[in-house]
Amino acid sequence: MQMIADILMGLGALGASVYCMVLARRLKRFNQLESGMGGAIAVLSAQVDDMTKALNRAQATAATSAEQLRSLTERAEQSAQRLELLMAMSQAAATPTAAPAAPAAPLPEAEPQRQRVLRRRVRPSDLEAAE
């Protein structure tokens, strides 16, 4: 009985050693930088670094573009406000004020009256109300 146990123990140790040798060969192939997974990992790591640098450059470019767009938008808004002000001034100068309403009683037809045109000066407070 003792001898059978020793033989089984020896076979188990021999099987474990063969298994360890197979795993060592696989690990060696796995870690080879030229053809194994080690090479693939090294290439992927380099690509990740390149992509990180490209992302940082793209973010910096986007930030400067956003700032330029913001400043151009502000300039456009200021120009639009000036244009609105100029249009309000030109409309106020071009359209005369309405004539007073006709009185309820008819006027005598003996004397024709001259019509008067009233002009009103544009004040800055009027222009602010137009905005």
C-alpha positions in Angstrom: 0.0 0.0 0.0 2.9 2.3 0.8 4.5 1.6 -2.5 1.3 2.4 -4.5 1.0 5.7 -2.7 4.6 6.6 -3.5 4.0 5.7 -7.2 0.9 7.8 -7.4 2.7 10.7 -5.6 5.6 10.4 -8.2 3.1 10.4 -11.1 1.4 13.5 -9.7 4.7 15.3 -9.3 5.6 14.3 -12.9 2.3 15.5 -14.2 2.6 18.8 -12.4 6.1 19.3 -13.8 4.9 18.7 -17.3 2.1 21.1 -16.8 4.5 23.8 -15.5 6.7 23.3 -18.5 3.8 23.8 -20.9 2.7 26.9 -19.1 6.3 28.3 -19.1 6.5 27.9 -22.9 3.1 29.5 -23.4 4.1 32.4 -21.1 7.4 32.8 -23.0 5.5 33.1 -26.3 2.9 35.4 -24.8 5.6 37.8 -23.6 7.7 37.9 -26.8 7.8 41.5 -28.0 8.1 40.8 -31.7 5.4 38.2 -32.4 3.4 37.6 -29.3 0.9 39.5 -27.2 3.7 41.6 -25.7 4.2 43.2 -29.1 0.5 43.8 -29.5 0.3 45.4 -26.1 3.3 47.6 -26.8 1.8 48.7 -30.1 -1.5 49.4 -28.5 0.2 51.4 -25.7 2.0 53.5 -28.2 -1.3 54.1 -30.1 -3.0 55.2 -26.9 -0.2 57.7 -26.2 -0.6 59.1 -29.7 -4.3 59.3 -29.4 -4.0 61.1 -26.1 -1.7 63.7 -27.6 -4.0 64.2 -30.6 -7.0 64.6 -28.2 -5.2 67.2 -26.2 -4.3 69.1 -29.4 -7.9 68.9 -30.6 -9.2 70.2 -27.3 -6.8 73.1 -27.4 -7.8 73.9 -30.9 -11.5 73.7 -30.0 -11.0 76.0 -27.1 -9.4 78.7 -29.2 -12.0 78.3 -31.9 -14.8 78.7 -29.3 -13.1 81.9 -28.0 -12.9 83.3 -31.5 -16.5 82.4 -32.2 -17.6 84.0 -29.0 -15.8 87.3 -29.8 -17.2 87.3 -33.4 -20.7 86.7 -32.0 -20.3 89.6 -29.6 -19.1 91.9 -32.5 -22.1 90.8 -34.6 -24.5 91.5 -31.8 -23.0 95.0 -31.3 -23.2 95.6 -35.1 -26.8 94.5 -35.1 -27.7 96.9 -32.3 -26.0 99.7 -34.1 -27.9 98.8 -37.3 -31.2 98.7 -35.4 -30.4 102.1 -34.0 -29.6 103.5 -37.4 -32.7 102.1 -38.9 -34.8 103.6 -36.1 -33.2 106.9 -36.6 -33.7 106.8 -40.4 -37.4 105.7 -40.1 -38.0 108.5 -37.5 -36.5 111.1 -39.8 -38.2 109.8 -43.0 -41.8 109.5 -41.6 -43.4 112.8 -40.6 -45.7 112.8 -37.6 -49.4 112.3 -38.3 -51.6 115.4 -38.9 -54.1 116.2 -36.1 -57.5 114.6 -36.4 -60.1 116.6 -38.2 -62.5 118.6 -36.0 -66.0 117.3 -35.6 -67.6 120.6 -36.9 -67.0 121.4 -40.6 -64.8 124.3 -41.3 -66.1 127.2 -43.4 -65.1 126.8 -47.0 -64.4 130.4 -47.5 -60.8 130.4 -46.6 -58.6 127.4 -47.5 -55.9 126.8 -44.9 -52.3 125.8 -45.5 -51.2 122.5 -44.0 -48.3 122.6 -41.6 -45.7 119.9 -41.4 -44.4 119.2 -37.9 -40.9 117.8 -37.5 -39.7 116.3 -34.4 -36.1 115.9 -33.4 -34.9 112.5 -32.3 -33.6 112.4 -28.8 -31.4 109.7 -27.3 -34.1 108.7 -24.9 -36.4 108.0 -27.8 -33.8 105.8 -29.4 -33.4 103.7 -26.3 -37.1 103.1 -26.3 -36.9 101.8 -29.9 -34.5 99.1 -28.9 
